[in-house]
Amino acid sequence: MPHYRNADQWHALFEQQKNSGLGIAAFCQQKNLTTSNFYTWRKKLKGALEPSDSGSNDWQPIEPAAASANSGVAVNSVWDLELTLPGGAVLRLRH
């Protein structure tokens, strides 16, 4: 019967392999994994659930440029954001 693993379990296996001193083929043989599954899941999950190297938040706030009271420039607080996602889904945000 095949053993199904979730993303956290795969990440734990990747970490174990990295710390084991074994090559991927030897590690997979020891853990009764196929190397093709190991590589497939490593590629699929690359970057997911891994902490950033910098340890800081990668999100940056976006703020409208401040207009001085005397500049005569009005700041428009209305915005639209549209993201086209894989599979053709479109996410639209408006304020």
C-alpha positions in Angstrom: 0.0 0.0 0.0 1.5 3.4 -1.0 2.3 5.9 1.7 1.0 9.4 1.0 2.8 12.3 2.5 1.7 15.9 3.1 3.9 19.0 2.4 5.2 19.2 5.9 6.3 15.5 5.8 8.1 16.1 2.5 9.9 19.2 3.9 11.0 17.1 6.9 12.4 14.4 4.6 14.2 17.1 2.5 15.8 18.4 5.8 16.7 14.9 6.9 18.4 14.2 3.6 20.3 17.4 3.8 21.5 16.6 7.3 22.2 12.9 6.7 25.4 13.3 4.7 23.9 10.8 2.2 23.3 11.4 -1.5 19.7 11.5 -2.6 19.8 8.0 -4.1 21.2 6.5 -1.0 18.8 8.4 1.3 15.8 7.4 -0.8 16.9 3.8 -0.7 17.3 4.0 3.1 13.8 5.6 3.5 12.2 3.3 0.8 11.4 6.3 -1.4 11.7 6.5 -5.2 14.2 9.2 -6.3 11.6 10.4 -8.9 9.1 11.1 -6.1 11.8 12.9 -4.1 12.8 15.1 -7.0 9.2 15.7 -8.1 8.1 16.8 -4.6 11.2 18.9 -4.0 10.6 20.8 -7.2 6.8 21.1 -6.4 7.4 22.4 -2.9 10.6 24.4 -3.4 10.3 27.6 -1.4 7.0 26.7 0.2 7.0 26.7 4.0 10.7 27.6 4.0 11.7 30.6 6.1 13.2 33.5 4.2 17.1 33.7 4.4 16.9 37.3 5.5 14.5 36.5 8.3 12.5 39.6 7.4 9.1 40.1 5.9 9.3 40.2 2.1 6.0 42.3 1.9 6.5 46.0 1.4 3.7 48.5 1.9 2.6 50.6 -1.0 1.4 54.0 -0.1 0.3 56.8 -2.3 2.7 59.7 -2.7 1.9 62.4 -0.2 0.8 65.7 -1.8 1.5 68.8 0.1 -1.4 71.1 1.0 0.0 73.8 -1.2 0.9 71.6 -4.2 -2.5 71.7 -5.8 -2.2 68.0 -6.5 -5.1 65.8 -5.4 -4.4 62.4 -4.2 -6.7 59.8 -5.6 -7.5 57.1 -3.0 -9.3 54.9 -5.5 -7.3 52.0 -6.9 -7.7 48.8 -8.9 -5.6 45.7 -8.8 -6.0 42.7 -11.1 -4.1 39.5 -10.9 -4.3 36.8 -13.6 -3.7 33.4 -11.9 -2.6 30.1 -13.3 -5.5 28.3 -14.9 -7.1 31.5 -16.1 -8.6 32.7 -12.8 -8.7 36.5 -12.4 -8.6 38.2 -9.0 -9.8 41.8 -9.0 -9.5 44.2 -6.0 -10.9 47.7 -6.0 -10.9 50.4 -3.4 
